[in-house]
Amino acid sequence: MRQEMLRIENVTVEEEEVTYLQHFNMHIFAGEIMGLMALDSHGLKVLIQMLTDNIPLKYGSVYYKEKLVNTYRKSAQGYNRIFIIGGKGTLVEDLTVSDNIFVLRRGFHKYVINRKVLGFQVEERMKELGIYIRPDTLVADLSVFERCVVELVRAVMAGAGLVVLYRISELLSNVELERFLAFIRSYAAQGISFLYIGNHHEEIFRIADRFSIMSDGQIVKVLFKDEMSKANLDPLFETFHDFSPPRKEKNQVLLSFEHVRTENLKDFHCQIRKGECVAVLDRSNTILEDLREALACGNNYTGQILYEGRPLVPGKSIGIITASPLKKMLFPGMSYMDNFCFSIDKDAQYFYKRRRVMESVYKEFSGELGEVMKAPDIQSLDKGSLYDLIYYREILLRHRLVVIMHPFFGADMYLRLRISTLIQKLKDRGITLLLLTMSMTDVLAVSDRLRVVEDGCLLEENSSAENRLIQENYYGEEFSSRVAPSPDE
């Protein structure tokens, strides 16, 4: 009989009269990788807090390693040996790898520290994984991938029975993620359990033994390995719209990269035509920031970037939507209209001109955006309305080219659909789009062409029809085998 690592029975959690988890049920066996996708993210962080810190429950019980650790009758008010990898991370940057693994670990009580012995243990664990990270390396000097490995090793050496992987695909490139998932499978074979929380079913299908779907704070469906297919998920959430196909006519080239080199990018060449949506997938996650900086600042590169056949003037007719734009591109405490019109021409800085401009803007966009434009403070708005503001602002500013960094970063399934629809609206307005991403999920559904970069080198290009094929079959298959030269270049 398989050992049960985690069992959550009919749990309800309320905080300040808000129900975050409602009749929540889940069980995970030893050595099992349970996938979890939250359609709306409601209650997800509370679930993680409940697993690690045994927060008070209104109803239900939680069992860990077949022992009752939390119940509605009395909260244990302690912690479980469950580790979280992802999000902000828990490592201390100014300390070494071995210090983070041992000294800062809960339950470590030695007063005399033999660093040589600790270092040897770290090296042995790293050797098992086929990776070498010096035990005396400061965490601040590690890459994101190496930090995730250190957190994983720390969890294993601390005797964790369950490790929660929280949206790690947003931290790691495709190549790094494949390598990290191999570590996960290896430890699962040794009896350690994992709860893999992802944003998209395709991502989770590739690793999970079972797959749970969470909506509005409760589990609404569980799929076994042989049931993991898109057809079994369609009834639960809206499928992507049939986005318009790429334009077949040979439009004029708007943006051209000619043998562009940066510190990480090697001889990048690409042409983007007017009205086209091109995605650049960086499988190694090394060059996207270089491209953004070259377009925004016009420095730190060699070669040529041409805009309509002339050397690019940074910022001219180019809009850039950053990753996590709700944090970086909006001003809390300001009204919707102040945020919406923030970047309009300085000629409208005088009050009477600005007022007339805002009245004109409201009249033009209220039919699509609605009464939300009257909001006196954007902090009261939902994420979907805020994304509407950011994307429609590009239409207002009449940017002919918009660069979108990691368009689906941190978005649940419903928000991903909203973002996809907004990208399509920009395309419908004839705006040229350049999507810079390290994750293929959902990007292919809205892009016309895909350029793939690995280790700074440009790989071949595939057609739009093949994009759809990759969208359906990428996970579990070798990507390079599906890439074919484009007939246009």
C-alpha positions as CSV (number, residue, x, y, z in Angstrom):
1,M,0.0,0.0,0.0
2,R,1.4,3.4,-1.0
3,Q,2.3,5.8,1.8
4,E,0.2,9.0,1.9
5,M,2.4,12.1,2.1
6,L,-0.4,14.7,2.3
7,R,-4.1,14.6,2.8
8,I,-6.3,17.7,3.0
9,E,-9.9,16.9,4.0
10,N,-12.7,19.3,3.4
11,V,-10.8,22.3,4.4
12,T,-12.3,25.8,4.6
13,V,-10.2,28.9,5.4
14,E,-11.5,32.3,6.0
15,E,-9.7,35.5,6.8
16,E,-11.4,38.8,7.5
17,E,-14.7,37.4,6.2
18,V,-13.2,36.4,2.9
19,T,-13.3,32.7,2.1
20,Y,-10.1,31.7,0.4
21,L,-10.4,27.9,0.5
22,Q,-13.8,26.2,0.4
23,H,-14.3,22.4,1.0
24,F,-10.8,21.9,-0.4
25,N,-9.7,18.3,-0.8
26,M,-6.4,16.9,-2.0
27,H,-4.1,13.9,-1.4
28,I,-0.6,13.2,-2.6
29,F,1.2,9.9,-2.3
30,A,4.9,9.4,-1.5
31,G,7.0,9.8,-4.7
32,E,4.1,11.4,-6.6
33,I,4.3,14.6,-8.6
34,M,0.9,16.3,-8.3
35,G,0.2,19.1,-10.8
36,L,-2.0,22.0,-9.7
37,M,-3.4,24.7,-12.0
38,A,-5.4,27.6,-10.5
39,L,-7.8,29.0,-13.1
40,D,-8.2,32.2,-11.1
41,S,-5.5,32.1,-8.4
42,H,-8.0,32.7,-5.7
43,G,-6.8,31.1,-2.5
44,L,-3.6,29.8,-4.0
45,K,-1.2,31.7,-1.6
46,V,-3.4,30.8,1.4
47,L,-3.1,27.1,0.4
48,I,0.7,27.4,0.4
49,Q,0.7,29.2,3.7
50,M,-1.6,26.5,5.2
51,L,0.8,23.7,4.0
52,T,3.9,25.3,5.6
53,D,2.6,27.1,8.7
54,N,-0.6,25.4,9.7
55,I,-2.8,28.5,9.8
56,P,-6.2,28.3,11.5
57,L,-8.9,26.4,9.7
58,K,-12.6,27.0,9.9
59,Y,-13.4,23.5,8.9
60,G,-11.5,20.4,7.9
61,S,-8.2,18.7,8.7
62,V,-4.7,18.4,7.2
63,Y,-2.5,15.2,7.5
64,Y,1.2,15.2,6.7
65,K,3.2,12.0,6.5
66,E,0.0,10.3,7.8
67,K,-0.1,12.4,11.0
68,L,-2.8,14.9,11.8
69,V,-1.0,18.3,11.8
70,N,-3.9,20.8,11.6
71,T,-7.6,20.7,12.3
72,Y,-10.4,23.1,12.7
73,R,-10.7,22.1,16.4
74,K,-7.2,23.3,17.2
75,S,-4.5,24.8,15.0
76,A,-1.1,23.2,15.6
77,Q,0.5,26.7,15.2
78,G,3.7,25.1,14.2
79,Y,5.3,24.4,10.8
80,N,5.6,21.4,8.6
81,R,8.8,20.3,6.9
82,I,7.4,21.4,3.5
83,F,9.6,23.6,1.3
84,I,8.6,26.1,-1.3
85,I,10.7,26.7,-4.4
86,G,9.7,29.6,-6.6
87,G,8.3,33.1,-6.1
88,K,10.7,35.4,-4.2
89,G,12.9,32.6,-2.9
90,T,14.1,32.0,0.6
91,L,17.9,32.1,0.3
92,V,20.0,34.7,2.0
93,E,22.2,36.3,-0.7
94,D,25.1,37.4,1.6
95,L,25.7,33.9,2.9
96,T,27.3,30.9,1.2
97,V,25.6,27.9,-0.3
98,S,26.5,25.6,2.6
99,D,25.3,28.2,5.1
100,N,22.0,28.5,3.4
101,I,21.6,24.7,3.2
102,F,22.6,23.9,6.8
103,V,23.0,26.8,9.2
104,L,19.7,28.6,8.3
105,R,17.7,25.4,8.3
106,R,15.0,24.9,10.9
107,G,16.1,22.3,13.4
108,F,19.9,22.9,12.9
109,H,21.2,23.2,16.5
110,K,25.0,22.7,16.3
111,Y,27.1,25.4,18.0
112,V,30.4,24.3,16.4
113,I,30.2,24.3,12.6
114,N,32.7,22.2,10.6
115,R,32.5,23.9,7.3
116,K,34.7,21.2,5.6
117,V,32.2,18.5,6.6
118,L,29.2,20.6,5.5
119,G,30.9,21.5,2.2
120,F,31.7,17.8,1.5
121,Q,28.0,16.9,2.0
122,V,26.9,19.6,-0.4
123,E,29.4,18.5,-3.0
124,E,28.1,14.9,-2.8
125,R,24.5,16.0,-3.3
126,M,25.5,18.2,-6.2
127,K,27.5,15.3,-7.7
128,E,24.4,13.1,-7.6
129,L,22.6,15.7,-9.7
130,G,25.4,16.0,-12.2
131,I,26.0,19.7,-11.4
132,Y,28.8,21.5,-9.6
133,I,28.2,24.5,-7.3
134,R,31.0,25.4,-4.9
135,P,29.7,25.2,-1.3
136,D,31.5,28.5,-0.4
137,T,29.9,30.4,-3.3
138,L,27.8,33.4,-2.2
139,V,24.2,33.0,-3.1
140,A,24.3,36.5,-4.7
141,D,26.7,35.1,-7.3
142,L,24.5,32.3,-8.4
143,S,22.2,32.2,-11.4
144,V,18.5,31.8,-11.0
145,F,18.8,28.1,-12.0
146,E,21.6,27.5,-9.5
147,R,19.5,29.1,-6.7
148,C,16.6,26.8,-7.5
149,V,19.0,23.8,-7.4
150,V,20.3,25.0,-4.0
151,E,16.8,25.3,-2.6
152,L,16.0,21.8,-3.9
153,V,19.1,20.3,-2.3
154,R,18.3,22.1,1.0
155,A,14.8,20.7,1.0
156,V,16.1,17.2,0.4
157,M,18.9,17.4,3.0
158,A,16.4,18.8,5.5
159,G,14.3,15.7,5.2
160,A,11.3,17.2,3.4
161,G,8.6,14.8,2.4
162,L,6.9,17.3,0.2
163,V,8.3,20.1,-2.0
164,V,6.1,22.8,-3.5
165,L,7.3,24.1,-6.9
166,Y,5.6,27.4,-7.4
167,R,5.5,28.7,-11.0
168,I,9.2,27.9,-11.6
169,S,8.6,28.0,-15.4
170,E,8.6,31.8,-15.0
171,L,12.0,31.7,-13.5
172,L,13.8,29.2,-15.7
173,S,14.4,29.0,-19.4
174,N,13.1,26.0,-21.4
175,V,16.6,24.4,-21.3
176,E,17.0,25.0,-17.6
177,L,13.5,23.8,-16.8
178,E,14.0,20.5,-18.6
179,R,17.2,20.0,-16.6
180,F,15.4,20.9,-13.3
181,L,12.5,18.6,-14.0
182,A,15.0,15.8,-14.5
183,F,16.2,16.4,-10.9
184,I,12.5,16.4,-9.7
185,R,11.9,13.0,-11.4
186,S,15.0,11.6,-9.8
187,Y,14.0,12.7,-6.3
188,A,10.4,11.5,-6.8
189,A,11.8,8.1,-7.6
190,Q,13.4,8.2,-4.1
191,G,10.1,8.8,-2.5
192,I,9.9,12.6,-2.2
193,S,6.6,14.1,-3.2
194,F,6.1,17.3,-5.2
195,L,3.2,19.7,-5.7
196,Y,3.9,21.4,-9.0
197,I,1.9,24.6,-9.4
198,G,1.9,26.0,-12.9
199,N,0.0,28.5,-15.1
200,H,-0.9,26.3,-18.0
201,H,-2.0,22.7,-18.5
202,E,0.6,22.0,-21.2
203,E,3.3,22.9,-18.8
204,I,2.0,20.6,-16.1
205,F,1.1,17.6,-18.4
206,R,4.8,17.1,-19.1
207,I,5.8,16.4,-15.4
208,A,2.7,15.4,-13.3
209,D,1.5,12.0,-12.4
210,R,-1.9,13.5,-11.5
211,F,-3.4,16.9,-12.3
212,S,-5.7,18.9,-10.1
213,I,-7.6,22.0,-11.2
214,M,-8.4,24.7,-8.7
215,S,-11.1,27.4,-9.2
216,D,-12.5,29.9,-6.6
217,G,-10.6,28.2,-3.8
218,Q,-11.6,24.6,-4.4
219,I,-10.6,21.6,-6.4
220,V,-13.0,21.1,-9.3
221,K,-11.4,18.3,-11.2
222,V,-8.6,15.7,-10.9
223,L,-7.1,13.9,-13.9
224,F,-4.9,10.8,-14.0
225,K,-2.0,10.4,-16.4
226,D,-4.0,8.8,-19.1
227,E,-6.7,11.5,-18.8
228,M,-4.4,14.4,-19.4
229,S,-5.6,15.9,-22.6
230,K,-6.9,19.3,-23.7
231,A,-10.3,17.7,-24.5
232,N,-10.9,16.9,-20.8
233,L,-10.2,20.5,-19.8
234,D,-12.3,22.4,-22.4
235,P,-15.5,22.2,-20.4
236,L,-13.9,23.9,-17.5
237,F,-12.6,27.1,-19.1
238,E,-12.9,29.1,-22.2
239,T,-10.7,28.0,-25.1
240,F,-8.7,30.5,-26.9
241,H,-10.5,32.4,-29.6
242,D,-9.7,31.7,-33.3
243,F,-7.2,34.5,-33.7
244,S,-6.8,36.0,-37.1
245,P,-4.3,34.3,-39.4
246,P,-1.2,36.2,-40.4
247,R,-1.5,38.5,-43.4
248,K,-0.4,36.7,-46.6
249,E,0.5,39.8,-48.5
250,K,4.1,40.9,-48.6
251,N,3.9,44.0,-46.4
252,Q,6.7,46.5,-46.2
253,V,9.5,45.7,-43.7
254,L,9.1,47.9,-40.6
255,L,11.9,46.7,-38.3
256,S,15.1,44.9,-39.4
257,F,17.9,43.5,-37.3
258,E,21.0,43.1,-39.4
259,H,23.8,41.1,-37.8
260,V,23.1,42.5,-34.3
261,R,25.5,41.5,-31.6
262,T,25.5,42.2,-27.9
263,E,27.2,40.7,-24.9
264,N,25.0,37.6,-25.1
265,L,23.6,37.8,-28.6
266,K,25.5,36.4,-31.6
267,D,24.8,37.7,-35.1
268,F,21.0,38.2,-34.8
269,H,19.1,38.9,-38.0
270,C,15.4,39.2,-38.4
271,Q,12.9,41.2,-40.5
272,I,9.5,42.2,-39.1
273,R,6.8,43.4,-41.5
274,K,4.1,46.0,-40.8
275,G,1.2,44.5,-39.0
276,E,3.0,41.3,-38.2
277,C,3.3,39.6,-34.8
278,V,6.7,37.9,-34.3
279,A,7.7,36.0,-31.2
280,V,11.3,35.6,-30.1
281,L,11.7,32.6,-27.9
282,D,15.0,32.5,-25.9
283,R,15.4,29.0,-24.7
284,S,18.4,29.9,-22.6
285,N,17.0,33.2,-21.2
286,T,20.1,35.3,-21.9
287,I,19.3,37.8,-24.7
288,L,15.8,39.2,-24.2
289,E,17.0,42.1,-22.0
290,D,19.7,42.8,-24.5
291,L,17.1,43.2,-27.3
292,R,14.9,45.4,-25.1
293,E,17.8,47.7,-24.2
294,A,18.9,47.9,-27.8
295,L,15.4,49.0,-28.9
296,A,14.7,51.3,-25.9
297,C,18.1,52.9,-25.5
298,G,19.9,52.3,-28.8
299,N,23.2,51.3,-27.3
300,N,25.3,48.3,-26.2
301,Y,25.1,46.5,-29.6
302,T,26.9,46.3,-32.9
303,G,25.4,45.8,-36.3
304,Q,22.3,47.7,-37.4
305,I,18.7,48.0,-36.3
306,L,16.7,49.7,-39.1
307,Y,13.2,51.2,-38.7
308,E,11.5,51.7,-42.1
309,G,15.0,51.3,-43.7
310,R,16.7,54.0,-41.6
311,P,18.8,53.6,-38.4
312,L,16.5,53.3,-35.4
313,V,15.9,56.3,-33.3
314,P,15.2,54.8,-29.8
315,G,11.7,55.4,-28.6
316,K,10.4,56.7,-31.9
317,S,7.0,55.1,-32.5
318,I,7.9,52.2,-30.3
319,G,6.1,51.2,-27.2
320,I,7.4,48.7,-24.6
321,I,5.2,46.7,-22.3
322,T,7.4,45.3,-19.5
323,A,7.1,41.9,-17.7
324,S,4.8,42.3,-14.7
325,P,3.4,45.6,-16.1
326,L,0.9,46.1,-13.3
327,K,3.8,46.8,-11.0
328,K,6.0,48.8,-13.3
329,M,3.8,50.7,-15.7
330,L,1.0,52.0,-13.5
331,F,0.7,54.6,-10.8
332,P,-1.4,53.5,-7.8
333,G,-3.4,56.3,-6.2
334,M,-4.0,58.0,-9.5
335,S,-7.2,57.9,-11.5
336,Y,-7.8,55.7,-14.5
337,M,-7.7,58.6,-16.9
338,D,-4.5,60.1,-15.4
339,N,-2.8,56.7,-15.9
340,F,-4.3,56.3,-19.3
341,C,-3.3,59.8,-20.6
342,F,0.0,60.0,-18.7
343,S,2.3,59.8,-21.7
344,I,0.3,62.0,-24.2
345,D,2.1,65.0,-25.8
346,K,3.5,67.6,-23.4
347,D,1.4,70.2,-25.4
348,A,-1.5,69.1,-23.3
349,Q,0.2,69.9,-20.0
350,Y,-1.8,73.0,-19.4
351,F,-5.0,72.3,-17.5
352,Y,-7.5,73.6,-20.1
353,K,-5.8,71.7,-22.9
354,R,-5.4,68.5,-20.9
355,R,-9.1,68.6,-19.9
356,R,-10.2,68.8,-23.5
357,V,-7.8,66.0,-24.4
358,M,-9.2,63.7,-21.7
359,E,-12.8,64.4,-22.7
360,S,-11.8,63.4,-26.3
361,V,-10.0,60.3,-25.1
362,Y,-13.0,59.2,-22.9
363,K,-15.4,59.7,-25.8
364,E,-13.2,57.6,-28.1
365,F,-12.5,54.7,-25.8
366,S,-15.4,54.5,-23.3
367,G,-17.4,52.4,-25.8
368,E,-14.8,49.6,-25.5
369,L,-13.5,50.1,-22.0
370,G,-16.7,51.2,-20.3
371,E,-17.5,53.0,-17.0
372,V,-14.2,51.8,-15.5
373,M,-12.6,54.8,-17.1
374,K,-14.3,57.0,-14.5
375,A,-12.5,55.2,-11.6
376,P,-10.8,57.8,-9.3
377,D,-8.2,55.3,-8.1
378,I,-7.0,52.3,-10.1
379,Q,-6.2,50.3,-6.9
380,S,-9.8,49.3,-6.7
381,L,-9.8,47.7,-10.2
382,D,-9.3,44.0,-11.1
383,K,-6.2,42.8,-13.0
384,G,-8.2,42.4,-16.3
385,S,-9.2,46.1,-16.3
386,L,-5.6,47.1,-15.5
387,Y,-4.3,45.1,-18.4
388,D,-6.9,46.7,-20.6
389,L,-5.6,50.1,-19.6
390,I,-2.0,49.2,-20.4
391,Y,-2.7,47.7,-23.8
392,Y,-5.3,50.3,-25.0
393,R,-2.8,53.0,-23.9
394,E,-0.6,51.7,-26.8
395,I,-3.5,52.3,-29.2
396,L,-4.0,55.8,-27.7
397,L,-0.3,56.7,-28.2
398,R,-0.4,55.4,-31.8
399,H,2.7,53.3,-31.4
400,R,3.3,51.5,-34.7
401,L,5.5,48.9,-33.0
402,V,5.0,47.5,-29.6
403,V,7.5,45.2,-27.8
404,I,5.9,43.0,-25.2
405,M,8.2,41.4,-22.6
406,H,7.1,38.0,-21.3
407,P,3.4,38.7,-22.1
408,F,1.9,36.0,-19.9
409,F,4.2,36.3,-16.9
410,G,2.4,35.5,-13.7
411,A,-1.1,35.2,-15.3
412,D,-3.6,32.5,-14.5
413,M,-5.7,30.9,-17.2
414,Y,-8.4,33.5,-17.3
415,L,-6.0,36.4,-17.4
416,R,-4.0,34.6,-20.1
417,L,-7.1,34.6,-22.2
418,R,-7.6,38.3,-21.6
419,I,-4.1,39.1,-22.5
420,S,-4.3,37.1,-25.7
421,T,-7.5,39.0,-26.7
422,L,-5.7,42.3,-26.1
423,I,-2.8,41.3,-28.2
424,Q,-5.3,40.4,-31.0
425,K,-6.8,43.9,-30.6
426,L,-3.5,45.5,-31.2
427,K,-3.0,43.3,-34.3
428,D,-6.5,44.2,-35.5
429,R,-5.4,47.9,-35.3
430,G,-2.5,47.2,-37.6
431,I,0.1,47.6,-34.8
432,T,3.3,45.5,-35.4
433,L,4.2,43.4,-32.4
434,L,7.4,41.8,-31.1
435,L,6.9,39.3,-28.3
436,L,10.0,38.6,-26.2
437,T,9.6,35.4,-24.1
438,M,11.4,32.4,-22.6
439,S,8.2,30.3,-22.5
440,M,6.3,29.1,-25.6
441,T,3.0,28.5,-23.8
442,D,0.2,30.6,-25.4
443,V,2.6,32.8,-27.4
444,L,2.2,30.7,-30.5
445,A,-1.6,31.1,-30.4
446,V,-1.2,34.8,-31.1
447,S,2.0,35.1,-33.1
448,D,2.4,34.9,-36.9
449,R,6.1,33.8,-36.8
450,L,8.5,32.4,-34.3
451,R,12.3,33.0,-34.0
452,V,14.2,30.8,-31.6
453,V,17.4,31.7,-29.9
454,E,19.5,29.3,-27.8
455,D,22.8,30.2,-26.1
456,G,22.7,33.5,-28.0
457,C,22.5,31.9,-31.4
458,L,19.5,32.2,-33.8
459,L,18.0,28.8,-34.9
460,E,15.8,28.2,-37.9
461,E,12.4,29.7,-38.4
462,N,9.1,27.9,-38.7
463,S,5.9,28.7,-40.5
464,S,2.6,29.8,-39.0
465,A,1.0,26.4,-39.6
466,E,3.9,24.7,-37.8
467,N,3.4,27.1,-34.9
468,R,0.0,25.6,-34.4
469,L,1.5,22.1,-34.5
470,I,4.1,23.0,-31.9
471,Q,1.3,24.5,-29.8
472,E,-0.4,21.1,-29.6
473,N,2.6,18.7,-29.5
474,Y,5.7,20.5,-28.1
475,Y,5.7,19.2,-24.6
476,G,7.3,15.8,-24.4
477,E,8.9,16.1,-27.9
478,E,12.1,17.7,-29.0
479,F,11.5,21.2,-30.2
480,S,14.3,21.4,-32.8
481,S,12.7,18.5,-34.7
482,R,9.7,20.6,-35.4
483,V,11.5,23.7,-36.7
484,A,11.7,24.1,-40.5
485,P,13.2,26.9,-42.6
486,S,10.9,29.7,-43.6
487,P,10.3,30.0,-47.3
488,D,10.4,33.8,-46.9
489,E,14.0,34.1,-45.8
